[in-house]
């Protein structure tokens, strides 16, 4: 009897324990991916849970996976529908005795997996293997219910007492269970009923395991940009100010452990460690978000957050839509939101500013923003996204977008994504409401807490005019 390998957010052949166990079972393996149409449903906020640009990136990742499996003499079965219906039908049709997959940890995903399990016949086992984090959940010095809620506490003890496991070898041979028909990869318009073409989108990076590994080669070895990571990571313009691994990590096109061991290899080869500590710090931080999410569970999604803090929101749908469209009149916010809408990506600096602006300036429920980012981000990870928004709402300080645009010299970035401001000089482009433009909106309100930054920018302009 064959077994089924169920790909989800682990779209790679290297360092994939669940797939390794399936191939090592000695049985024929049917390999599949289910495109869950419920992931594209409309939310009450007026947008889809996952929008077009996310689907485009997923298709690129699945295309790469199919091509790699074809090169090994097999293929990837792609079905679309509800996994709770589609997977039991496959079990019945092909007499499958076991399903192997990567383990889930978030509420919605766990419920879906639970429904699949309940729908399976008793003759079919469903076995999961952990593969989401840098440190295996069985190796860290905490049980999940005791994960610290403070990152430093988690990081210091965990990094001192835990070793990163070695990577499993890349799969190079599979005894495939062969089918006559493997299904096609549906484009967004085919998949989603009554979808409109809308805005043109193109994922910021191309998806797939091979693209991920090429990106690592470029960022680490071809350019040695890893060394500069600490000093460049707060930029927004270009490709090499950060690794751009996050989209590949989100869909599992690259293993976190693989990245870590390549960092150690990089250090040994280049003798350069200045930026590598900060880079590994971010990998550990990602683990912390996942494990903390596992501890707090669905409390993460509550209005008051898992700490039960009260924040008053006004929740103007008009202001929310302006923010979503990148039409706030604050160039630093609008540039980042427009990049998100068109490419599915935004820098960390942009995420901090856009979330802070929505929550603290527009007084809008942080969960609205988290849901919008979920709809658009090609690097959407449930724990990382919702924990980041939770932090901005309850745990860290306010970020001034006018000051930040000046501090990080965002003029070129603004010109790229807000082309109606491109003709303005480097001072006016940061405060375009002073230029009385007809092609770009004025802010709904100029807040008093921005005034000092506005005055500093005006002072630069006055000084230049006097020269």
C-alpha positions in Angstrom: 0.0 0.0 0.0 1.4 3.5 -0.9 1.8 6.4 1.5 0.9 10.0 1.0 3.3 12.9 1.5 1.3 16.1 2.1 3.3 19.2 1.3 2.1 22.4 3.1 4.5 25.1 4.1 7.6 23.0 3.6 8.1 23.2 -0.1 11.7 21.9 -0.3 13.6 18.7 -0.8 16.5 19.5 1.5 16.5 19.1 5.3 12.8 18.0 5.3 12.4 15.4 8.0 8.8 14.4 7.2 9.6 13.9 3.5 12.8 12.1 4.5 10.8 9.7 6.6 8.3 9.1 3.8 11.0 8.3 1.3 12.9 6.1 3.8 9.8 4.1 4.6 10.4 1.6 1.7 7.0 2.2 0.3 5.8 4.0 -2.8 5.1 7.6 -2.2 2.3 9.8 -3.6 3.3 13.4 -3.2 0.6 16.1 -3.2 -0.3 19.7 -2.4 -3.8 20.9 -1.7 -4.7 24.4 -2.7 -7.3 25.3 -0.1 -9.9 27.6 -1.7 -11.0 28.8 1.7 -7.7 30.6 2.0 -8.9 33.0 -0.7 -12.3 33.8 0.8 -13.4 37.4 1.3 -13.2 38.8 4.8 -15.7 41.3 6.3 -13.0 44.0 6.0 -13.4 43.9 2.2 -10.4 42.0 1.0 -9.4 38.3 0.6 -7.7 36.3 3.3 -4.9 35.7 0.8 -4.8 37.8 -2.3 -3.4 37.5 -5.8 0.3 38.3 -5.2 0.5 35.6 -2.5 -1.0 33.1 -4.9 1.5 34.1 -7.6 4.4 33.4 -5.3 2.9 30.1 -4.2 2.5 29.0 -7.8 6.2 29.8 -8.5 7.2 27.7 -5.5 5.0 24.8 -6.6 6.2 25.0 -10.1 9.8 24.7 -8.9 8.9 21.8 -6.7 7.1 20.0 -9.6 10.1 20.5 -11.9 12.4 19.0 -9.3 10.2 16.0 -8.7 9.9 15.5 -12.4 13.7 15.4 -12.7 13.6 12.6 -10.1 11.1 10.6 -12.3 7.9 11.6 -10.6 5.6 14.6 -10.1 3.5 16.6 -7.7 -0.2 15.9 -7.5 -2.0 19.3 -7.1 -5.6 19.3 -6.0 -7.8 22.3 -5.1 -10.6 22.4 -2.7 -11.1 21.7 1.0 -8.4 19.4 2.4 -10.9 17.8 4.7 -12.7 16.5 1.6 -9.9 16.1 -0.9 -7.4 14.2 1.3 -9.8 11.5 2.5 -10.9 11.0 -1.1 -7.3 10.3 -2.1 -6.9 7.9 0.7 -10.0 5.9 -0.5 -9.1 6.1 -4.1 -5.5 4.9 -3.9 -5.7 2.7 -0.8 -3.2 4.8 1.1 -2.1 3.5 4.5 -0.3 6.5 6.0 0.0 10.3 5.6 3.2 12.1 6.5 3.5 15.9 6.8 5.1 18.7 8.7 3.6 19.5 12.1 1.5 22.6 12.5 1.3 24.9 15.5 -1.2 27.7 14.9 -4.9 27.6 15.8 -6.5 27.7 12.4 -4.1 25.2 10.9 -4.4 22.8 13.8 -8.2 22.8 13.5 -7.9 22.0 9.8 -5.5 19.2 10.4 -7.8 17.9 13.2 -10.8 17.8 10.8 -8.7 15.9 8.3 -7.7 13.4 10.9 -11.3 12.9 11.9 -12.3 12.3 8.3 -9.8 9.6 7.7 -10.6 5.9 7.9 -9.1 4.0 10.9 -6.8 2.1 8.4 -4.9 5.3 7.6 -2.4 6.8 10.0 -1.5 10.6 10.1 2.0 11.3 11.3 3.7 14.7 11.7 7.3 15.8 12.1 8.5 19.1 13.4 10.4 21.3 10.9 9.4 24.9 11.4 12.2 26.3 13.6 15.9 26.7 14.0 15.9 24.8 17.3 13.8 21.7 17.4 10.9 22.1 19.8 12.1 18.9 21.7 15.6 20.4 22.2 14.9 23.8 23.8 15.2 24.1 27.6 11.5 24.9 28.0 8.2 23.0 27.7 5.8 25.0 25.6 3.6 26.1 28.5 6.7 27.7 30.2 8.1 29.6 27.2 9.2 33.0 28.5 7.1 35.9 27.2 10.3 38.1 27.1 12.6 37.5 24.2 15.9 38.1 26.0 15.1 35.5 28.6 14.2 33.0 26.0 17.2 33.8 23.8 20.0 33.7 26.4 19.0 30.4 28.0 18.1 28.7 24.7 21.2 29.7 22.8 23.5 28.6 25.7 21.9 25.2 26.2 20.6 24.1 22.8 22.5 22.9 19.7 21.1 23.3 16.2 20.6 19.9 14.7 22.5 18.9 11.6 20.6 19.1 8.3 19.2 16.0 6.7 20.5 15.3 3.2 18.6 16.6 0.2 16.2 14.0 -1.3 17.8 12.6 -4.5 15.7 9.5 -5.2 12.0 8.7 -4.5 10.0 5.5 -5.2 7.0 7.4 -6.7 3.5 6.1 -6.8 2.7 7.0 -10.4 -0.6 8.6 -11.6 -1.9 9.3 -15.1 -2.9 12.8 -14.2 -1.3 15.2 -11.6 -3.4 18.3 -12.0 -2.5 21.8 -13.2 -1.5 24.8 -11.2 -4.5 27.2 -11.3 -4.0 30.9 -11.8 -5.7 33.3 -9.5 -8.6 34.1 -11.9 -9.3 30.4 -12.4 -9.1 29.6 -8.7 -11.2 32.4 -7.4 -14.8 32.8 -8.6 -15.7 36.4 -9.7 -12.2 37.7 -9.2 -11.4 41.0 -10.8 -8.0 41.6 -12.4 -7.4 44.7 -10.3 -4.0 46.1 -9.7 -1.0 44.5 -11.6 1.1 42.5 -9.2 4.5 40.8 -9.3 6.1 39.0 -6.4 9.2 40.9 -5.1 11.3 37.8 -5.4 10.7 34.7 -7.5 9.5 31.7 -5.5 11.0 28.2 -5.2 13.6 26.1 -3.4 16.2 26.6 -6.1 15.7 30.4 -6.1 16.1 30.4 -2.3 19.4 28.5 -2.5 20.6 30.9 -5.2 19.7 33.8 -3.1 21.7 32.5 -0.2 24.7 31.9 -2.5 24.4 35.5 -3.7 23.9 37.2 -0.3 26.5 35.1 1.6 29.3 34.3 -0.8 29.0 36.3 -4.1 28.6 39.6 -2.4 29.4 38.9 1.3 26.5 41.2 2.2 25.9 39.1 5.3 28.8 41.0 6.9 27.0 44.3 6.5 23.6 43.1 7.7 23.7 44.9 11.1 24.3 48.3 9.3 22.0 47.9 6.3 19.0 46.0 7.7 16.9 49.2 8.4 16.9 50.3 4.7 13.9 49.9 2.4 15.4 50.4 -1.1 17.0 47.6 -3.1 17.7 43.9 -2.8 20.8 43.5 -0.7 20.1 45.6 2.4 18.7 42.4 3.9 18.7 38.7 3.0 15.2 38.5 1.5 15.0 34.9 2.9 11.7 35.6 4.7 9.4 34.7 1.7 11.3 31.4 1.3 11.1 30.6 5.0 7.4 31.4 5.0 6.7 28.6 2.5 9.5 26.4 3.7 11.5 26.7 0.5 14.6 26.9 2.6 15.4 25.4 6.0 16.2 27.6 8.9 18.8 25.1 10.1 20.4 25.1 6.6 20.7 28.9 6.8 22.3 28.7 10.2 24.9 26.1 9.2 25.7 28.2 6.1 26.3 31.2 8.4 28.8 29.1 10.4 30.4 28.0 7.1 30.5 31.7 6.0 32.2 32.7 9.2 34.9 30.0 8.8 35.6 30.9 5.2 35.6 34.7 5.3 36.7 35.2 8.9 34.0 37.9 9.1 31.6 37.8 12.0 30.6 41.4 12.4 27.1 41.1 11.0 26.6 37.4 11.5 25.6 37.6 15.2 22.8 39.9 14.3 21.6 37.7 11.5 21.5 34.6 13.8 19.7 36.8 16.4 16.9 37.3 13.9 16.6 33.6 13.3 16.4 33.0 17.0 13.8 35.8 17.3 11.7 34.1 14.7 11.8 30.9 16.8 10.8 32.9 19.8 7.7 34.2 18.0 6.6 30.7 17.0 7.2 29.2 20.4 5.5 32.1 22.2 2.6 31.8 19.9 2.3 28.1 20.8 2.2 29.1 24.4 -0.5 31.8 24.2 -2.5 30.1 21.5 -5.6 31.9 20.2 -5.3 34.6 22.8 -2.9 36.2 20.3 -5.8 37.2 18.1 -7.9 39.0 20.7 -8.4 42.7 20.7 -6.6 43.2 24.0 -3.8 40.8 23.0 -2.6 37.9 25.0 -1.6 40.2 27.9 -5.1 41.7 28.1 -4.1 45.3 27.7 -6.9 47.8 26.9 -6.3 50.1 23.9 -9.1 52.3 22.6 -9.7 52.2 18.8 -12.0 54.5 16.7 -11.9 52.1 13.7 -12.8 54.4 10.8 -13.2 52.2 7.8 -12.5 55.3 5.6 -9.1 55.8 7.2 -8.4 52.1 7.0 -9.1 52.0 3.3 -6.8 55.1 2.7 -4.0 53.3 4.6 -4.5 50.1 2.6 -4.4 52.0 -0.7 -1.3 54.0 0.2 -3.1 57.4 0.0 -2.5 58.8 3.6 -0.5 61.8 2.4 2.5 60.6 4.5 5.0 59.6 1.8 7.0 57.1 3.9 3.8 55.2 4.8 2.3 55.4 1.3 5.5 54.2 -0.4 5.7 51.1 1.7 2.0 50.3 1.4 2.1 50.6 -2.4 5.1 48.4 -2.5 3.2 45.8 -0.5 0.2 46.0 -2.7 2.2 45.5 -5.9 4.9 43.2 -4.8 3.8 41.4 -1.7 6.8 42.6 0.2 7.8 45.4 2.6 11.0 46.1 4.6 11.0 45.7 8.3 11.4 49.4 8.6 8.2 49.9 6.6 6.3 47.3 8.7 7.2 49.1 11.9 6.1 52.5 10.5 3.0 51.4 8.7 1.7 49.4 11.7 2.5 52.2 14.2 0.8 54.7 12.0 -2.4 52.6 11.6 -2.7 51.8 15.3 -1.5 55.0 17.1 -2.2 57.7 14.5 -5.4 56.4 12.8 -6.6 54.6 16.0 -7.5 51.5 14.1 -7.7 48.0 15.6 -4.3 46.3 15.1 -6.0 43.1 14.0 -7.3 44.9 10.9 -3.8 45.7 9.9 -2.5 42.2 10.7 -5.3 40.7 8.5 -4.4 43.1 5.6 -0.7 42.1 5.8 -1.8 38.5 5.9 -3.7 39.1 2.6 -0.7 40.6 0.8 2.6 39.4 2.2 4.5 36.8 0.2 6.5 36.1 3.4 3.3 35.8 5.5 4.0 33.6 8.5 1.2 33.4 11.0 3.3 33.7 14.1 5.7 36.3 12.8 3.0 38.6 11.3 0.6 38.5 14.2 3.3 38.7 16.9 4.9 41.7 15.1 1.5 43.5 15.1 0.8 42.6 18.7 4.2 44.1 19.7 3.5 47.3 17.8 0.1 47.6 19.6 1.1 46.7 23.1 4.8 46.2 23.6 7.0 48.9 21.9 7.1 52.6 21.4 5.5 54.8 18.8 7.3 55.4 15.5 7.1 58.8 13.9 6.9 58.3 10.1 7.9 61.9 9.2 11.1 61.6 11.4 11.8 58.2 10.0 11.7 59.3 6.4 14.3 61.9 7.2 16.4 59.6 9.4 16.6 56.9 6.8 17.0 59.2 3.7 14.0 57.7 2.0 13.8 60.1 -0.9 14.8 57.6 -3.7 12.5 55.0 -2.2 9.5 57.4 -2.2 10.2 58.4 -5.8 10.1 54.8 -6.9 6.8 53.9 -5.2 5.0 57.3 -5.2 5.9 58.6 -8.7 3.6 61.6 -8.5 6.1 63.0 -6.0 9.2 62.2 -8.2 9.8 65.8 -9.4 10.0 67.2 -5.9 13.4 68.0 -4.4 14.9 66.0 -1.5 13.3 68.3 1.1 9.8 68.8 -0.3 9.3 65.2 -1.1 9.3 64.5 2.7 6.6 67.1 3.4 4.7 67.3 0.1 1.7 69.0 1.7 3.8 72.2 1.8 3.9 72.1 -2.0 0.1 72.1 -2.4 0.1 69.3 -5.0 -3.2 68.3 -6.8 -2.0 64.8 -7.7 -1.2 63.7 -4.2 -3.5 63.7 -1.2 -3.0 65.9 1.9 -2.9 64.2 5.3 -6.2 64.0 7.0 -4.5 65.7 9.9 -1.0 67.0 10.7 -0.5 65.7 14.2 1.3 67.9 16.7 3.7 65.0 17.6 5.1 65.3 14.0 5.7 69.1 14.2 9.3 68.9 15.5 10.3 66.7 12.7 8.5 68.8 10.1 10.3 71.9 11.5 13.7 70.2 11.2 13.0 69.3 7.6 11.8 72.9 6.9 15.0 74.2 8.5 17.1 72.2 6.0 15.1 73.8 3.2 15.6 77.3 4.6 19.3 76.7 5.0 19.6 75.5 1.4 17.7 78.5 0.1 20.0 80.8 1.9 23.1 79.4 0.3 
